[in-house]
Amino acid sequence: MTADNSTEDDSSSREFRQILGIRFFLGDARRAIAEIKGGGLLVVPAAPALKDLPRDREYREALLHADLAITDSGMMVLVWNLLQRDHIRRLSGLAYFKELAVEPEVCAPGGSFWIMAGEASAAKNLNWLHKQGVPVSASDIYIAPFYGPVVVDEMLLERLRERPAKHVIITIGGGSQEKLGLYLKRNLGYRPSIHCVGAAIAFLSGDQVYIPQWADRLMLGWVFRCISAPRRYMPRYWGARRLFGLMRKYRERLPLEG
């Protein structure tokens, strides 16, 4: 009995790390998709949002109640490995999305429902999906409104109840999408797989700057974004530097305000 429990604990420690109170999955994209395939909420926390964990209670709750969190933040991975002398690897949201976009259930007619940030973004994303052979129609897309600190969207709930899908894919900004994902998980009445992939599709569709595979692998996607729109992204990533101090102080513990 003791040996079996020890084996399970060792396996769990290899597959997950608790960082800032969040249980992060350390497997690859295919394994992550397999883990979430039966339903649940997958989140892809990035450094600019993670730095707000102590102050943003709704965002914190979304990460704590997600079924799977992947290590998209290169800064988080680098700092964790430095502080803990660990060797965890990054699984980017872009790498995850590329695998998700060829998942048979997602590619099946009616298999996916997409929440997008605006009409212009949706048009580019829809065009890219069609080129990849993903049969998404206008009825499979919802244009998200601007969400405040607390996310509520009864219209979206109604759409998803009328048109249930196995996979709900949220492509809006980090910080809001995780809150929306938890809201849907708690209120839909059925259990789809909810994937909070943020801008990943935009890097491929042309809605945002293209990020080559080598740059994503070397954790340089933020550089491409800053060069493409410095006024928009440089303040965001400069503010993310606060994540270092947060991780140095709390490490595996959940940071709370006050």
N, C-alpha and C positions, 0 to 999 in steps of 0.2 A: 504493500500500500504506500509506504513512504517513498520507495523508489519510483513508483508510478507518478506520484504527486511531484516529486523532484524533477522528473523528466518533463512533465507538463509545464512547470514553472520555468525551466530552462528554455523550452521551446517558445513560451510566451515572451520571455525577455529578449530572445533573438528577433522576434517578429514585431515587437512594439518597444517604444521608449516613452516614458512620461516626461514631458517637457512643459514647464509652466503650467502644470496641472492637467495638460491635455495629453491623451493617449494617442501617440502618433504611430501609424502603421509603417513598417520598414520594408515591405515587399515591393515587387515590381507592379507595373500597371495592370498586367493580365490578372495577377493574383488579387489586386484590389477590386477589379471589376467582378471577379468571381465571388469575393467576400460580400459585395453589396448587391449582387444579382437578385437575391431573394427579397429585396426591399430594405429600405432604410435610407439614412441621410449620410452622404459623403461630402466632406468639406475640404477645401484646399487653402488653408490660411497663409496669407502673405505677410511679410514684415510690416508694411505700413498699417495693416489692421491689427496685427498681433500686439503691437506696441500699446494699443488701447485696451488691452485686457483688464487692467485694474479699474478703468473708469467707465467702460461701456458694459453694463450688466447684461443687456440683451444679447450682445455679441458673445460675451463670455458664456452665457447659458446655451447659446447655439452650438458652440464648440464642445461644451461639456456633454451635451445631449446628442451629439452626432454619433452615428454608428461607426464611422471610419473617418480619420483625419490623415491626410498624406503630407509628406515633408516637402512642400513646394518651395518654402522660403529658403533660398540659398544662404542668406545671412544667418538664419536660425541654425541651419545645419553646420555651418562653419564655426559659429560661436560655441555651439554645443560640443562639437568635437574638440575645440580648443580648451574649453573649460573642464570637460569631463575626460579628456584623453580617450575619446571614443572614436568610432569609425563608421557612423551611420551614413547612409547615402541619401541623396536628394531624389525624390520622385516629383518631377515638375507637373504642374497642371496641364501644360502643353503635351508632354509625353503621355499623360493619362488620357487626355482627350483624343489623341490620335488613335489610341487603342479602342476607346469607346466608340468612335465614329465608324469603326468597321465591325463592331459587335453585331452578330446576326439579329438579335432582338431589337436593337436600335434601328437597324436597316430595314426591318420588316414594315410593311404598310400599317400605319396606325400604332406602331410600337413605341413611338417617342413623341413627347410634347415639349416644345421649346419656349422658354421665357427669355425675351430679348430686350435690349435697352432702348431701342427706338426704331422708327420706321426705316431710316437709312441703313442702320446696322442690320436690321432684319432682312432687307433686300439683298445686301451683299452676302450675308450668311446663308440665306436661302439659295442663292445662286451657287455658292460653293458646295452646299449639301447636295444639290441636284447633280453637279458635276461628279460628285463622289458616289452617286447612285443611291443616295438616301432619299426615299420618297416622302418628302415633307410638303404638306399643302398649307394653304393659308389658315385652315382650321386647326392646324397643329402648332400654331404660333400665337403667343400672347405678348403684346407690347406692355412691358411693366411701366407703371407710373413712377414718379419720384417718391421714394419711401422716406419717411422720417425716422427718428430714433427707434420708434416702436412700429413694427411692420404688421399691418392688417390689410387684407385684400379679399373681400368677400366675392368680388366679381371673378377673380381667378379661381377661388374655391368652386364656384358654380360651374365655370368652364370645365374644370378637371373632373367634377362629378358627372357632368353630362358627357364628357369625352375622356374616360379613364385611359391611362397609358401605363405600360410597365415601367417606362423610363421618363422621368421629368428632368429636363436639362436646363439649368439656370445659368445664363450667360451675362448677368449684370455685374455691377461692381462689387469688389470685396468689401466686407463689412455689412452690406445690406443683403447680399445673396444668402449668407449663412442664416440670418434672421428669417428670411423668407422661407428657406428650406425647413427650418424648425417649425415655423408656423404651419406649413403644409403638412409636415409629418404629424403634427398634433391634431389637425382639424379636418383632414380629408375624409377620414372614415374608411379608407383602404390603404394598403401599404405598397406604394410604388418604390422604385429605386430613384432617389433624388440626388442628382449630381450637380454640385456647385462648382462649375468649371470656369467662371469668370470670363476673362478676355481670351481664353485659349483659342476659341474658334475665330476670333477677330484677327489673330496673328496669321491665320491661314487664309481667311476670306478676303483680306485686303482692307478690312475695316480699321485695322491698326497696322503699324509697321510690321513687316515680315521679320520673324526671328529665325535664323538658320538653326538647323539641328545642332551644329557644333557650338553655337553661342548659347543655346539653351543648356547643353551638356556642361559647359564651362561656367554656368550661372551668370551669364552676361546679358540676359534679356533686358534687364533694367537699363543697361547702357543704351541699347537700341531705342528703347522707349524715350529716354531722356533726350537723345539726339533728335528724335523725330518731333517731339513736342516739349521743349525744355521748360516752358512756363507752366505747363500742366504737370509734368512728372518730376522735375527736379525738386520742388518743395516737398512732394510726397515722399520721395526716397531719402531726402535729407532728414525729414522728420523721423524716418524709420530707424535712424541711428540710436534712438532711445531704447530700442529693443535690446541692445547690448547690455546696458545697465540693468535692465529688467531681468535678463537671463543671468547676469553675474550675481545678482542679489537673491533670486528665487530658485534658479536652476529647475529642479523637477517640481517645485511647489507652485500652487496656484497663486498668482498675485491678486490681492484684493485691495480696493481703495481704502486708504486710511490705515 
